[in-house]
């Protein structure tokens, strides 16, 4: 009986360690995901700004050189 309890205890510790390891990795992955999502939002914002600048330059050159 005592041997079975020791084996179960070792097994539970092993499962607990594995759970903690996977939980830690999951949290790290969630943090990485948030970081990548923020970088994507920043890139989209920057691209939007560049597109607005390009559109403005196009309108300026179109009015200045094409319509005159």
C-alpha positions in Angstrom: 0.0 0.0 0.0 2.8 2.4 0.9 4.6 1.7 -2.4 1.5 2.5 -4.4 1.0 5.8 -2.5 4.7 6.8 -3.2 4.3 5.9 -6.9 1.1 7.9 -7.2 2.7 10.8 -5.4 5.6 10.7 -7.9 3.2 10.5 -10.7 1.2 13.4 -9.5 4.4 15.5 -9.0 5.3 14.7 -12.6 1.9 15.7 -13.9 2.0 18.8 -11.8 5.4 19.7 -13.2 4.3 19.1 -16.8 1.1 21.2 -16.2 3.2 24.1 -14.7 5.6 23.9 -17.6 2.8 24.0 -20.2 1.0 26.7 -18.4 4.2 28.9 -18.4 4.7 28.3 -22.1 1.1 29.1 -22.8 1.5 32.4 -20.9 4.7 33.2 -22.8 2.9 32.5 -26.1 0.0 34.7 -25.2 2.4 37.6 -24.4 4.2 37.0 -27.7 0.8 37.0 -29.5 -0.1 40.4 -27.9 3.3 41.8 -28.9 2.8 40.7 -32.5 -0.7 42.0 -32.6 0.5 45.4 -31.4 3.2 45.4 -34.1 0.6 44.6 -36.8 -1.6 47.4 -35.6 1.4 49.8 -35.6 2.3 48.7 -39.2 -1.2 49.1 -40.4 -1.4 52.6 -38.9 1.9 53.5 -40.5 0.8 52.2 -43.9 -2.5 54.2 -43.6 -0.5 57.4 -42.8 1.8 56.7 -45.8 -1.2 56.1 -48.1 -2.9 59.4 -47.0 0.4 61.2 -47.7 0.6 59.5 -51.1 -3.0 60.4 -51.9 -2.4 64.0 -51.0 0.7 64.2 -53.2 -1.2 62.6 -56.1 -4.0 65.1 -55.7 -1.6 68.0 -55.6 0.4 66.9 -58.7 -2.8 66.1 -60.5 -4.3 69.6 -59.8 -1.0 71.4 -60.4 0.3 69.7 -63.6 -2.6 67.8 -65.2 -5.5 70.2 -64.8 -3.6 73.4 -65.7 
